């Protein structure tokens, strides 16, 4: 399927054509050095939010993005093209041992360009846990509320008033039949066409991602954007950061072009995400006396269940996520058995074919039944107990980062309970048959049969289908330098002039899709930073 949208104003592309400072560093020849007030590594929820705030304060900002610049005219609802072009490692990123797939954006706008628009405030119990257990200052619910409201207004985060698609309606119907709680999901959209291909970039600029909001605003105010540009090292002398060394990237997104750019700055903001940020700091060999960089990386580990219905579901069509259930999220408090959020799993053909696994005639028949197939997923809330320590980021031999994520007993228990909850919902909603994403699982025609099977499953790597689209932590914030990487303001503990401003500073996962949590927290911290970094007076003219 290819969607060709006519008559949409691609204002970003037009802005570049009219002189916005956006350059493909992979096309640069030779090496260069530039200066600025602030260089921001990463253009996702954290980097994009910080860029707008810092440029509005009059600061000279340079943005560095490893991925390409793609705008609405490039988004054709083609899965192969989108996954290759817009995702980390061509949508092939996994945990270190390959047991868990990890979907992250890698383009201007980061994951906000390709996410499914679900927008939640950080749950109050998460904020309280950060304050009480991890010693983070300024994150009480009352402190954060105005920053969430600011982000909601800026990005038009509102309840989705359109009727949910069948994939989401079945989640609602099953919960209602069982007496379980459910709610609608706020979405960051304006004039949404309800196409359903949000994960491939929005062709009508309805999704209020950083690509169509904060980054254009920063460029209008004079910020400079370099894409196909990989930050290799944070530069520092003694106790002070001096800038970032950047490599141009070839169009394959893998190999460097040979050109380099040294961006010398008064302040460096690292906002490349919970795997890339620790990777950059480790490559840079910044001071890390307590070995905290790359530790406590959280993924909201996900498992899923498929169900077939007599009626059409068309799980690729319409808003991907508009209904959720937190019935099992906080029932035992923040530190009880691992809670989970239940959401719909949109199933586009290529994604579905990889998730359903299998081969031959059986797999072909499952794909023929895709129009009748519902998908549910569970986001497991990791990081709140001692037996959920998260993963550890390290460097491969070529200097690229990877995360080793252990499967603990707490996670096994959470996966099993999530399997049971999702299957019960689907049968309650009228499913003809249900199949958990577990190696060796078959289609079960009754809840009793499915329940017995799930309770017998060995929950193990490579047997249980695991994934993640939410990478958090790895550079945890807090005031205890032995347990954190940055303080409560996002400032790196051991060097001056270095901030980390994105979801990598979360000391745990949050228990909800993270984009609004990042917008709110970074909005507050970037505003504080802007007040500290006064613009320098212009240099006197020579002669």
C-alpha positions, -999 to 999 in steps of 0.1 A, spaced: 0 0 0 12 35 -9 -6 66 3 -1 97 -19 -15 128 -3 -20 158 -26 -23 194 -16 -6 192 18 16 222 27 50 207 35 61 239 53 93 223 66 106 215 32 96 249 20 113 265 49 146 247 41 142 258 4 137 294 16 168 294 38 163 276 71 197 264 82 195 226 77 224 208 62 231 171 54 265 167 70 271 135 50 273 158 19 299 180 34 335 177 21 364 181 44 364 191 81 349 222 97 346 239 131 317 261 142 308 279 174 275 284 192 260 289 227 244 255 229 248 223 209 220 197 213 226 161 203 193 146 193 161 160 179 134 139 196 110 148 225 139 161 247 161 177 221 132 193 202 116 207 233 150 221 245 158 237 211 126 257 210 130 270 246 167 279 243 163 297 209 133 316 223 157 328 251 180 343 224 207 316 225 225 304 194 216 267 191 230 239 169 210 207 165 227 174 157 207 145 143 222 111 133 192 102 111 179 119 79 156 149 74 123 135 61 92 156 58 55 150 50 61 147 13 84 117 20 59 97 41 41 72 18 28 46 43 54 21 30 66 -1 58 98 -12 43 109 23 34 98 38 68 115 12 89 147 14 70 147 51 69 132 64 101 142 38 128 174 30 147 194 3 129 167 0 102 142 -12 129 166 -40 136 178 -28 169 177 -55 196 190 -61 231 226 -74 232 217 -110 230 190 -104 203 162 -116 225 142 -83 226 134 -61 196 137 -23 203 119 2 181 133 37 183 132 67 159 163 79 140 153 109 120 147 146 125 120 146 153 133 113 167 107 89 179 81 117 179 81 114 141 71 77 141 53 71 174 16 62 177 6 96 194 -3 82 228 2 110 253 0 105 291 12 126 320 37 109 343 16 89 368 16 105 403 28 73 419 59 74 396 67 110 405 63 102 442 86 72 439 112 93 422 111 118 450 109 94 479 132 66 467 156 83 443 158 117 459 148 137 428 139 173 436 111 193 420 90 164 406 61 165 429 27 162 411 19 199 419 54 210 406 50 191 373 13 199 366 19 233 350 47 219 328 25 191 315 -3 216 309 21 238 289 32 209 267 -4 198 262 -14 232 250 17 236 228 12 202 211 -26 200 211 -27 170 234 -64 163 239 -88 134 243 -95 117 209 -131 124 202 -134 101 171 -148 66 178 -120 41 183 -112 17 155 -123 -19 160 -89 -30 173 -92 -5 202 -130 -11 206 -123 -48 214 -101 -38 242 -128 -16 256 -155 -42 251 -135 -70 268 -128 -47 298 -164 -37 301 -176 -74 300 -151 -82 328 -158 -51 348 -123 -39 344 -114 -2 341 -105 14 308 -101 50 294 -95 69 262 -60 79 252 -51 116 246 -34 122 213 -11 150 201 -28 156 167 -45 185 148 -67 177 119 -59 140 120 -72 120 89 -74 88 110 -52 69 84 -36 46 109 0 48 96 14 70 123 44 47 127 56 55 92 55 93 96 25 115 92 19 125 55 -6 153 65 14 170 93 -14 162 118 8 146 143 23 174 165 57 159 166 89 178 170 93 177 132 63 200 128 63 221 160 94 229 180 122 223 155 106 245 128 102 272 154 138 269 165 149 271 128 128 302 123 147 318 151 180 310 137 190 276 150 211 254 128 203 218 121 228 192 109 212 158 99 230 126 88 254 137 116 265 114 143 279 127 176 311 108 182 324 124 213 317 151 239 348 173 240 361 185 274 391 201 290 397 195 326 363 199 343 345 218 315 329 206 284 339 225 252 317 210 225 309 179 204 328 161 176 304 150 149 308 127 119 289 130 86 269 99 77 264 83 43 229 78 30 229 41 42 228 55 78 256 31 88 289 43 74 306 76 81 313 99 51 348 110 63 338 146 70 338 158 105 323 189 123 336 202 156 308 221 173 324 243 200 298 254 225 294 271 259 270 243 268 262 208 255 228 192 258 227 154 252 192 142 242 198 111 221 178 86 242 184 59 268 208 38 247 225 64 226 232 88 254 252 64 276 269 52 244 281 87 236 293 94 272 311 60 273 328 67 239 338 102 252 354 87 284 338 114 305 344 110 343 323 82 358 338 75 392 309 54 404 302 35 372 266 49 369 266 57 332 245 31 312 231 14 343 194 12 351 182 14 315 145 6 314 125 -6 284 88 -11 294 92 -47 282 62 -56 260 45 -89 253 15 -94 231 -15 -116 223 -34 -120 190 -70 -129 186 -92 -138 156 -128 -126 153 -156 -133 129 -160 -97 121 -135 -74 104 -110 -58 127 -87 -42 101 -60 -36 127 -39 -14 104 -66 12 99 -75 42 121 -58 58 151 -34 31 163 -40 36 200 -71 53 215 -81 30 244 -61 17 273 -65 -1 306 -45 5 338 -66 -20 357 -34 -40 365 -10 -11 366 -11 2 402 -33 -23 420 -4 -34 442 11 1 445 44 12 430 65 -15 447 43 -45 445 44 -72 417 52 -56 384 22 -37 370 14 -33 334 -6 -10 310 -28 -27 284 -31 -11 249 -40 -21 214 -13 -33 191 -17 -20 155 -9 -47 130 4 -35 96 13 -64 73 51 -63 75 50 -57 113 24 -84 118 43 -109 98 73 -105 119 54 -105 152 33 -136 144 64 -156 135 59 -191 122 64 -202 86 49 -219 56 12 -226 52 3 -218 88 19 -184 86 3 -177 52 -31 -186 66 -26 -163 97 -17 -134 73 -48 -141 52 -68 -137 85 -51 -104 93 -82 -84 86 -100 -104 113 -71 -102 138 -69 -81 170 -36 -74 188 -31 -64 224 1 -55 241 12 -50 277 38 -24 288 55 -38 319 65 -11 345 101 -20 352 125 -4 377 104 0 409 118 -29 429 152 -44 436 145 -74 415 138 -51 385 172 -34 380 169 -27 343 196 -32 317 232 -20 312 244 -1 281 279 -10 268 299 -4 236 304 -29 208 338 -32 192 329 -5 167 319 19 194 281 16 188 260 11 219 239 -19 229 219 -28 260 221 -61 280 187 -66 296 183 -95 321 151 -115 324 143 -116 361 117 -135 381 98 -103 386 96 -98 348 87 -135 342 58 -131 366 47 -99 350 47 -114 315 26 -144 326 0 -122 343 -1 -99 313 -6 -128 289 -35 -140 311 -51 -105 313 -49 -99 275 -63 -133 265 -92 -130 290 -101 -96 275 -101 -110 240 -123 -140 249 -146 -117 268 -149 -95 237 -160 -125 216 -127 -139 201 -131 -171 182 -95 -181 190 -65 -166 208 -27 -170 204 -1 -155 228 32 -145 213 51 -174 227 72 -200 208 52 -232 204 19 -215 212 -11 -225 191 -45 -210 186 -67 -217 216 -105 -218 211 -115 -214 248 -104 -193 277 -99 -224 299 -76 -240 273 -57 -208 268 -54 -201 306 -40 -236 312 -15 -232 284 -2 -198 296 2 -211 331 24 -239 317 46 -216 295 83 -214 303 88 -176 303 122 -174 288 143 -154 263 138 -165 227 106 -184 238 85 -155 249 81 -127 224 95 -96 239 100 -61 226 102 -24 235 95 10 220 102 30 252 139 33 261 143 52 294 170 56 320 207 49 316 216 84 328 195 86 360 188 118 377 192 123 415 212 141 441 233 111 452 263 111 429 269 74 437 235 64 423 229 89 395 245 105 365 229 140 366 213 160 393 177 170 395 183 199 371 197 175 345 233 187 350 261 161 347 276 155 381 313 155 371 317 181 343 306 217 340 286 227 309 269 193 302 232 186 306 212 155 297 176 164 288 154 135 277 139 103 290 173 88 297 174 107 330 143 89 344 154 69 374 128 42 366 104 36 337 72 56 341 43 31 335 29 51 305 40 60 270 67 85 277 66 114 253 45 138 274 66 130 305 97 141 285 80 172 272 70 183 306 102 175 325 125 189 297 103 220 295 110 227 331 147 219 330 154 237 297 136 268 310 159 267 341 189 263 318 179 292 296 177 315 326 213 305 335 228 308 300 223 345 292 230 353 255 265 367 250 267 403 237 276 405 200 313 406 192 325 440 182 330 445 145 366 442 133 382 473 118 
